[in-house]
């Protein structure tokens, strides 16, 4: 079952305050996670993979993403 996001933030390298505030609130609550998905500029998308490569390859997504999760206990190290 998919979980829909509570909030979607658009973040640029020069403006990270919204992301920092969200991560800080989650760390204080010891709950939640943030998925960071890069935006690919138009014309720079990776080429599509063939169905054979998709089925039989263990390779991940062409454009990687990252997940940050809050610690299980407030004040603990985050991952």
C-alpha positions as CSV (number, residue, x, y, z in Angstrom):
1,X,0.0,0.0,0.0
2,X,1.5,3.3,-1.0
3,X,1.6,6.2,1.4
4,X,0.8,9.7,-0.1
5,X,3.2,12.5,1.0
6,X,2.0,14.9,3.7
7,X,3.9,17.7,2.0
8,X,5.9,18.2,-1.1
9,X,8.7,20.8,-1.1
10,X,10.6,22.2,-4.1
11,X,14.2,22.8,-3.0
12,X,17.1,24.5,-4.7
13,X,20.7,24.3,-3.7
14,X,20.6,28.0,-2.7
15,X,17.4,27.7,-0.6
16,X,17.5,24.7,1.8
17,X,15.7,26.4,4.8
18,X,12.3,24.6,4.2
19,X,14.0,21.2,4.0
20,X,16.1,21.9,7.1
21,X,13.0,22.9,9.0
22,X,11.1,19.9,8.0
23,X,13.9,17.5,8.8
24,X,14.4,19.2,12.2
25,X,10.7,18.9,13.1
26,X,10.8,15.2,12.2
27,X,14.0,14.6,14.2
28,X,12.4,16.3,17.2
29,X,9.2,14.2,16.8
30,X,11.4,11.0,16.2
31,X,9.1,10.2,13.3
32,X,9.0,10.4,9.6
33,X,11.2,10.4,6.5
34,X,12.1,12.6,3.6
35,X,12.5,11.3,0.0
36,X,14.9,13.5,-2.0
37,X,14.2,13.1,-5.8
38,X,16.2,15.3,-8.1
39,X,14.6,17.1,-11.0
40,X,16.1,16.4,-14.3
41,X,16.3,19.3,-16.8
42,X,14.3,18.8,-20.0
43,X,16.5,17.3,-22.7
44,X,18.9,15.7,-20.1
45,X,16.7,12.7,-19.3
46,X,18.4,9.3,-19.3
47,X,17.7,7.1,-22.3
48,X,14.9,4.5,-21.7
49,X,16.0,1.0,-20.9
50,X,14.9,-2.0,-22.9
51,X,12.3,-4.4,-21.4
52,X,14.9,-7.1,-21.3
53,X,17.4,-5.0,-19.3
54,X,14.6,-3.9,-17.0
55,X,13.5,-7.5,-16.2
56,X,16.9,-9.1,-16.0
57,X,19.1,-6.4,-14.5
58,X,19.7,-5.6,-10.9
59,X,20.6,-2.0,-11.7
60,X,18.6,0.7,-10.0
61,X,17.0,3.8,-11.3
62,X,18.9,5.8,-13.9
63,X,18.3,9.0,-11.7
64,X,19.0,8.0,-8.1
65,X,17.1,9.4,-5.1
66,X,17.9,9.4,-1.4
67,X,15.9,8.9,1.7
68,X,16.5,10.5,5.1
69,X,14.8,9.1,8.1
70,X,14.3,10.6,11.6
71,X,15.8,8.8,14.5
72,X,13.6,6.4,16.5
73,X,14.3,8.3,19.7
74,X,14.5,12.1,19.8
75,X,18.1,13.3,20.2
76,X,19.6,10.2,18.7
77,X,21.7,10.1,15.5
78,X,19.8,10.5,12.3
79,X,20.3,8.3,9.3
